[in-house]
Amino acid sequence: MNKIALFEQGISPTPIVKMSGNYGENQYYIKREDLIPFSFGGNKARKAAEFYKEIRACGADVVMTYGSNSSNHCRIIANMAASMGIACHVISPEENRERLYNTRLVEDFGATVETCPVTEVSGTIDRRMETFRREGKNPYFIMGGGHGNPGTRACVNTYREIAAYEEQSGICFDYIFHASGTGTTQAGLVSGKLLLDAGRRENGQAVSGQKIVGISIARTQERGREVVRQSIEDYLGARYAGLYRETELVFTDDYCMGGYGKYTPEVAETIEEVMKSDGIPMDTTYVGKAFFGMRRYAEAHGLQGKNILFIHTGGTPLYFDLLDRKNRESV
């Protein structure tokens, strides 16, 4: 099993930069998780680095995961498996098989893609895992989106980087926004804040009034909040009861824009604006939708004069899908 140098040495803090565009009555900053130097980066690469440790520790010879045709997670896990020299098997819903750039990359990395109706995903995963075991293989399964404690832990590290930046720069963020999908990104950020605030209380320091806002890309508010909360509880364990506060979990489904992967002109226009103003590519499924939602949230809640951090969680290949769409529409 080959080693991945970046994951062995640890991922360096990603840059936080001030944005140039005029995005509203606040000062906007962006954390460039998309610049993690593995497979187009993103928070899924940060999560993969944590799963990588477990895969090596258990000696797995095949990695299984789940995701759609647009999944950044599947792209990165397929790339990781190829780099490690082990097999990758992806379970994917058959309802939407448009061949996007992420789809092509998963195939190019040599992963096997098995499709099934979305209602049969769970059973298909169980049967495939059992088949691998009967064949004498040692499979390792990663939930869709890198869900689970390793994924949460990766995003606790993201929050620690943000806190270190605040201390070094003297800039304190009033709000942190990000795309909230499977829930571990938000769970990690909130867990990181809860743990840091606990340390501050122990040292007699004031805790942060900062709000971490998850912009849902698909899930309803009730379901999304519960999944994030459960992930926080799973990660914090015995410390959960003493640390968790409902007010720390801000999740909104007001900007789902029709659901997962749905294209909307408003989000596409936002992406074009950010690219022209700041040279930062985004996509309509995850990051562009969350950035659009953040601006609408700021307007709806009357935010003015705030320092706002947006976390760019990756998805660069999907930006080129948007360009392809624009080219087709212009013909």
C-alpha positions in Angstrom: 0.0 0.0 0.0 1.5 3.3 -1.1 1.8 6.3 1.1 0.5 9.8 0.3 3.2 12.3 1.3 0.7 15.2 1.9 -1.5 13.1 4.2 1.5 11.6 6.0 3.0 15.1 6.8 -0.3 16.7 7.6 -2.3 19.4 5.7 -0.9 22.9 6.2 -3.4 25.7 7.1 -5.2 27.0 4.1 -5.1 30.8 3.4 -7.7 33.3 4.6 -7.9 36.3 2.3 -9.9 39.5 2.2 -12.3 39.6 -0.7 -12.3 42.5 -3.2 -15.8 42.4 -4.6 -18.7 44.5 -3.3 -20.9 41.7 -1.8 -22.9 43.8 0.6 -22.7 46.0 3.7 -20.0 43.8 5.4 -16.4 43.0 5.0 -16.0 39.5 3.5 -13.1 37.1 3.8 -12.7 33.7 2.4 -10.9 30.6 3.6 -9.5 28.8 0.6 -10.0 25.1 1.4 -10.1 24.6 -2.3 -6.3 25.2 -2.4 -5.4 22.0 -0.4 -2.9 20.5 -2.9 -4.6 17.2 -3.6 -7.1 16.4 -6.3 -8.4 20.0 -6.7 -8.5 20.4 -2.9 -11.6 21.2 -0.8 -12.8 20.1 2.6 -13.2 16.5 1.2 -9.5 16.4 0.8 -9.1 17.4 4.4 -11.5 14.7 5.5 -9.8 12.1 3.2 -6.6 12.7 5.1 -8.3 11.6 8.3 -9.8 8.5 6.7 -6.4 7.7 5.1 -4.9 7.2 8.5 -7.6 4.6 9.4 -7.4 2.8 6.1 -3.6 2.4 6.5 -4.1 1.3 10.1 -6.5 -1.5 9.3 -4.8 -2.6 6.1 -7.8 -2.3 3.9 -7.4 -3.4 0.3 -10.6 -1.8 -1.1 -12.3 1.4 -0.2 -16.1 1.8 -0.6 -18.1 4.9 -0.5 -21.3 6.5 -1.8 -22.1 9.7 -3.7 -23.8 11.2 -6.7 -22.4 11.9 -10.2 -21.3 15.4 -9.0 -19.7 14.3 -5.7 -16.5 16.0 -4.8 -16.1 13.4 -2.1 -16.2 10.5 -4.5 -13.6 12.2 -6.8 -11.2 12.6 -3.9 -11.7 9.1 -2.4 -11.2 7.6 -5.8 -8.0 9.6 -6.3 -6.8 8.7 -2.8 -7.4 5.0 -3.5 -5.5 5.2 -6.8 -2.6 6.9 -5.1 -2.5 4.2 -2.4 -2.6 1.5 -5.0 -5.9 -0.1 -3.7 -9.3 -0.6 -5.3 -12.2 1.9 -5.0 -15.9 1.0 -5.3 -18.4 3.7 -5.5 -22.2 3.2 -5.0 -24.1 5.9 -6.9 -27.8 6.6 -7.5 -29.0 5.8 -11.0 -31.5 8.6 -11.1 -29.1 11.2 -12.5 -26.2 9.9 -14.6 -25.2 13.1 -16.4 -21.5 12.7 -17.1 -19.9 15.7 -15.2 -16.2 16.4 -14.7 -16.2 14.7 -11.3 -17.9 11.7 -12.9 -15.1 11.5 -15.5 -12.4 11.9 -12.9 -13.8 9.1 -10.7 -13.7 6.8 -13.8 -10.2 8.0 -14.8 -8.9 7.1 -11.3 -10.0 3.5 -12.0 -12.9 3.3 -9.5 -15.7 0.9 -10.1 -19.1 2.7 -10.1 -22.1 0.6 -9.2 -25.5 2.3 -9.7 -28.8 1.5 -8.0 -32.1 3.3 -7.3 -31.6 5.8 -4.5 -34.1 3.8 -2.4 -31.9 0.8 -2.5 -28.6 2.4 -1.6 -28.3 1.0 1.9 -29.0 -2.6 0.9 -26.7 -2.4 -2.0 -23.9 -1.2 0.2 -24.4 -4.0 2.7 -24.5 -6.6 0.0 -21.4 -5.3 -1.7 -19.5 -5.2 1.5 -20.5 -8.8 2.3 -19.4 -9.9 -1.2 -16.0 -8.3 -0.7 -15.6 -10.1 2.6 -16.6 -13.5 1.1 -13.9 -12.9 -1.6 -11.3 -12.6 1.2 -11.0 -8.8 0.8 -10.7 -6.3 3.7 -13.1 -3.5 2.7 -13.3 -0.1 4.4 -16.5 1.9 4.0 -16.7 5.7 4.1 -20.2 7.2 4.3 -21.2 9.7 1.7 -19.6 13.1 2.0 -17.0 11.8 4.5 -19.6 11.6 7.2 -18.4 10.3 10.5 -16.0 11.2 13.3 -12.9 11.3 11.0 -14.7 13.9 8.9 -15.8 15.9 11.9 -12.3 15.8 13.4 -10.9 17.2 10.1 -13.2 20.2 10.4 -12.4 20.8 14.1 -8.9 21.4 12.7 -10.4 23.8 10.2 -11.9 25.8 13.1 -8.6 25.8 15.0 -6.9 27.3 11.9 -9.6 30.0 11.8 -9.1 30.8 15.5 -5.3 30.9 15.1 -5.7 33.4 12.2 -7.9 35.6 14.3 -5.3 35.6 17.1 -2.5 36.4 14.7 -4.3 39.0 12.6 -6.4 40.7 15.3 -9.4 40.2 13.0 -12.4 38.6 14.7 -15.1 37.1 12.6 -18.7 37.8 13.6 -20.0 35.2 11.3 -18.7 32.1 9.5 -20.7 30.7 6.6 -20.3 27.5 4.6 -22.2 25.0 2.6 -23.8 22.4 4.8 -24.5 19.0 3.2 -23.9 15.7 5.0 -23.3 17.6 8.2 -19.7 16.9 9.4 -18.3 20.2 8.2 -20.7 22.1 10.3 -20.4 19.6 13.1 -16.6 20.0 13.1 -16.7 23.8 13.1 -19.3 24.0 15.9 -17.4 21.3 17.9 -14.2 23.3 17.5 -15.9 26.4 18.7 -17.5 24.7 21.7 -14.1 23.2 22.7 -12.3 26.5 22.4 -15.0 28.3 24.3 -14.7 25.7 27.1 -11.0 26.4 27.3 -11.6 30.1 27.5 -14.1 29.7 30.4 -11.6 27.6 32.3 -9.1 30.4 31.9 -11.5 33.1 32.9 -11.7 34.5 29.4 -14.8 35.7 27.5 -16.3 33.3 25.0 -16.8 34.3 21.4 -20.2 35.6 20.2 -19.4 34.4 16.7 -22.1 32.6 14.7 -21.4 29.6 12.5 -24.1 29.4 9.8 -24.7 26.4 7.7 -26.4 27.1 4.3 -28.2 23.9 3.4 -27.6 22.6 -0.1 -30.4 20.1 0.0 -31.7 19.0 3.4 -34.7 20.5 5.2 -34.0 22.5 8.3 -35.4 19.9 10.7 -33.5 17.0 9.2 -30.3 19.0 8.6 -30.1 20.4 12.1 -30.7 16.9 13.7 -27.9 15.3 11.6 -25.4 18.0 12.5 -26.4 17.9 16.2 -26.0 14.1 16.2 -22.6 14.4 14.6 -21.6 16.9 17.3 -22.8 14.5 20.0 -20.9 11.5 18.4 -17.7 13.5 18.2 -17.8 15.1 21.7 -19.0 12.0 23.5 -19.1 12.4 27.2 -18.3 16.1 26.9 -21.4 16.8 24.8 -23.9 17.4 27.7 -21.7 20.0 29.3 -20.6 21.8 26.1 -23.5 21.8 23.6 -25.8 24.8 23.3 -28.6 24.9 20.8 -27.9 28.5 19.9 -24.5 27.4 18.5 -26.2 25.4 15.7 -27.5 27.8 13.0 -28.7 25.9 10.0 -31.0 27.3 7.3 -32.8 25.7 4.3 -34.0 29.0 2.9 -31.5 28.9 0.0 -31.7 25.3 -1.2 -32.9 26.6 -4.6 -34.8 23.6 -5.6 -32.7 20.9 -3.9 -29.4 19.1 -4.5 -27.6 19.9 -7.7 -30.4 22.1 -9.1 -29.2 24.8 -11.4 -30.5 28.3 -10.9 -29.6 31.5 -12.9 -29.2 33.5 -9.7 -26.5 31.2 -8.3 -24.8 31.1 -11.7 -24.7 35.0 -11.8 -23.2 35.0 -8.3 -20.5 32.6 -9.4 -19.7 34.8 -12.4 -19.5 37.9 -10.2 -17.1 36.3 -7.7 -14.9 35.0 -10.5 -14.7 38.4 -12.2 -14.1 40.3 -8.9 -11.9 37.9 -7.0 -10.7 35.2 -9.5 -12.2 32.4 -7.4 -14.1 29.6 -9.1 -17.3 28.2 -7.5 -20.0 25.8 -8.5 -23.8 25.7 -8.5 -24.2 22.5 -6.4 -22.2 23.5 -3.3 -20.1 26.6 -2.9 -21.8 29.0 -5.2 -25.2 28.2 -3.7 -23.8 28.7 -0.2 -22.2 32.0 -1.2 -25.5 33.2 -2.7 -27.3 32.1 0.4 -24.9 33.9 2.7 -25.5 37.2 0.9 -29.3 36.7 1.1 -29.0 35.7 4.7 -27.0 38.9 5.5 -29.6 41.0 3.8 -32.6 39.3 5.5 -31.0 39.6 8.9 -29.8 43.2 8.4 -26.1 42.5 8.9 -24.0 45.5 8.4 -20.4 46.4 9.3 -19.6 42.7 10.2 -16.5 40.7 9.5 -17.8 37.7 7.7 -15.8 34.6 6.8 -16.9 32.3 4.0 -15.4 28.8 3.8 -14.7 27.7 0.2 -15.1 24.0 0.6 -14.0 23.1 -2.9 -15.5 21.8 -6.1 -13.3 23.3 -8.9 -14.1 20.7 -11.5 -17.8 21.5 -11.2 -17.0 25.1 -12.3 -16.1 23.8 -15.7 -19.5 22.0 -15.9 -21.1 25.4 -15.5 -18.9 26.8 -18.3 -20.0 23.8 -20.5 -23.6 24.6 -19.7 -23.2 28.2 -20.7 -21.5 27.2 -24.0 -24.4 24.8 -24.8 -27.0 27.5 -24.1 -25.2 30.1 -26.2 -25.2 27.8 -29.3 
